């Protein structure tokens, strides 16, 4: 790709995370990712190059082993003319959210990562001239901690996401909690998955975005009126799901289109588009964790209706949700069991700081690094090696808990469908699709103390301000429904 021959006006602001900023090309299916730093903390070109190489090697040698070849796109490093980078920075600066402007885009090294634009189809280039729909989902952690190190029983009953929602609302990050629960999405039960996706559409927060031809059409708005937003979304989606325009407008039309969208997302998430053996690494049996969260709105509704057991169909082994959950469950000790091991490693590094590179805390993330992750033993022999293995597994798990799944869809004619092309059907349309995983940078080693502190804050807030109010209500519901008899009538 000859970036130096492209006008910087062909690129647009795409989004950013804590450490990087992304721009996408208006015509080509590529994005450029630049590192960013606080003012006056710019790194040397060599340090930038090393950082980017670590990101690529981690994706190539580690995360591809968990997720599979087709799902992970690690990209490549390119060097750009500095004048091009500076002009690009000036162009996109007005589009950046104010909360992100505390860090500056790297304009001094000229290095960037070139990646495929995952809002586009990644497998079948023939469909690129057709409209493309892309749904980005950040599913979060899909299991309840099963570690014996957990000190508060509530953590064995309510998932971290549902507890964290209340703290975020209290801190003013969101105006109201979402009804989304990750355990419903990861259940494999279509009814629960549909409920989870509908909840995400109602309260997208940072966990759901929808793009049409690379342009964001639905996403994070805390003050959103989801009814009016759904009407606008339905207007965008109608040509995809009802190309003949035979469906009347109005609330029924909107509900039908949203229902079709949820069906398509569910089927894509349950599909397997990666036939290679990578990603089948055995971690922890999923059945070891609890399959439902007591705070889930879906679960509460079941209790109100006199039912006490959630059906969990289980995820197909080849689907991306299954592989994501397996990687997440490398967090076998919970942060409470992990933190003392982190302290053991820290104490060792204080005595022998020169060992940091030998321990591969900051890379290189190669095959040797991956091989050490395969030790799933929980018998602590008191060594630094054991502690470090659990710390690195926890970092992988945290990365998987914060990744994004991209589902790109394009209309497909019936005579174009074959066994080689994954296709999902709706009542009036058919789509070819690709599923990818994004945001796979290894979580920083230094973030573990923050995670330990945050975990305590989340749990303590929930116990004091939420569970205390909910317990009497739910207890009464269980008592009321204890002797209920379900009578089935023939219809």
Secondary structure, DSSP 8 states (H G I E B T S, - for coil): --GGGS-GGGEEEEEE-SSEEEEEESSSSEEEEEEEEETT----HHHHHHHHHHHHHHIIIIIHHHH-TTTB---EEEE--HHHHHHHHHHHHTTS-GGGTTEEE--SS-EEEEEE-TTS-SS-GGGGGS-EEEEEE-----S----TT---GGGGTS-HHHHHHHHHHHTTS-SS-----HHHHTT--HHHHHHHHHHHHHS-TTTEEEEETTEEEE---TT--HHHHHHHHHHHHHHHH-TT--S--SHHHHHHHHHHHHHHHHHHHH-----SSTT----S-GGGS-S--TT-HHHHHHHHTT----------TTSHHHHHHHHHTT--SHHHHHHHHHHHHHHHHHH-GGGTTTTTTT---SHHHHHHTT-------S-HHHHHHHHHHHHHHHHHHT-EEEEEEEE--GGG--TTS-EEE-SS-EEEEEEEEE------GGGHHHHHHHHHHHHHHHIIIIIHHHHHHHHHHHHHHTT--------
